[in-house]
Amino acid sequence: MIARIEADEKALADLLTGLASLEKKAVVLNQEFLSGKRTFYNQDDDDLVRGLELALIGYRTELLRILWD
């Protein structure tokens, strides 16, 4: 039981680190869209947004695994 709690604690710490990094990337990307440097009409820019969305879904899935396991 203790080993599982410790594993979940490490997973949560990693999750929080990853989410902080993801938030920084999202803020920069948002600023670039607002400034006109990026556009949704560019496939590479759209792919970046989708990549952030997929990363967020992955973090959410991991958080739910920790909560419901």
Secondary structure, DSSP 8 states (H G I E B T S, - for coil): -HHHHHHHHHHHHHHHHHHHHHHHHHHHHHHHHHHTS--TTSHHHHHHHHHHHHHHHHHHHHHHHHHH-
